[in-house]
């Protein structure tokens, strides 16, 4: 099962986001998991959007 999103305001690194995105496509036994449920797809889309922001440098890390 994919990890849940962190609390609002917590920035994730590109590595963390990539790992969470990959987790959507692999089930607990290491097999591909397709298709995603509606809820999983919504969270997957949010993770992809967050990753794009990190890649563009739109996210700043709290000190």
C-alpha positions as CSV (number, residue, x, y, z in Angstrom):
1,X,0.0,0.0,0.0
2,X,1.4,3.4,-0.9
3,X,2.5,5.8,1.9
4,X,0.1,8.5,3.0
5,X,0.8,12.2,2.4
6,X,2.7,14.1,5.0
7,X,1.0,16.8,7.0
8,X,0.3,20.1,5.1
9,X,3.4,22.4,5.0
10,X,5.9,19.5,5.1
11,X,8.1,19.5,2.0
12,X,9.3,16.2,0.6
13,X,12.5,15.7,-1.3
14,X,12.5,14.5,-4.9
15,X,13.7,11.1,-3.7
16,X,10.9,10.8,-1.2
17,X,8.3,11.8,-3.8
18,X,9.7,9.3,-6.4
19,X,9.6,6.5,-3.8
20,X,6.0,7.3,-2.9
21,X,5.1,7.4,-6.6
22,X,6.7,4.1,-7.3
23,X,4.9,2.5,-4.3
24,X,1.6,3.1,-6.1
25,X,2.6,0.7,-8.9
26,X,3.9,-2.2,-6.7
27,X,1.7,-4.2,-4.3
28,X,2.9,-5.7,-1.0
29,X,4.3,-8.8,-2.8
30,X,6.4,-6.8,-5.3
31,X,3.9,-7.3,-8.2
32,X,2.6,-4.5,-10.4
33,X,-0.7,-3.0,-9.1
34,X,-2.9,-1.8,-12.0
35,X,-5.3,-0.1,-12.2
36,X,-5.3,2.3,-9.3
37,X,-8.5,3.0,-7.4
38,X,-10.0,6.5,-7.7
39,X,-8.5,7.5,-4.3
40,X,-5.1,6.1,-5.2
41,X,-5.2,8.0,-8.5
42,X,-6.0,11.3,-6.8
43,X,-3.1,10.8,-4.3
44,X,-0.8,9.7,-7.2
45,X,-1.7,12.9,-9.1
46,X,-0.9,15.0,-6.1
47,X,2.5,13.4,-5.6
48,X,3.3,13.9,-9.3
49,X,2.3,17.6,-9.0
50,X,4.5,18.0,-5.9
51,X,7.4,16.3,-7.7
52,X,7.1,18.7,-10.6
53,X,7.2,21.6,-8.2
54,X,10.3,20.3,-6.5
55,X,12.0,19.7,-9.9
56,X,11.2,23.3,-11.0
57,X,12.5,24.6,-7.7
58,X,9.0,26.0,-6.6
59,X,9.4,24.4,-3.1
60,X,11.5,25.9,-0.4
61,X,12.7,23.8,2.6
62,X,12.0,25.1,6.0
63,X,15.1,26.0,8.1
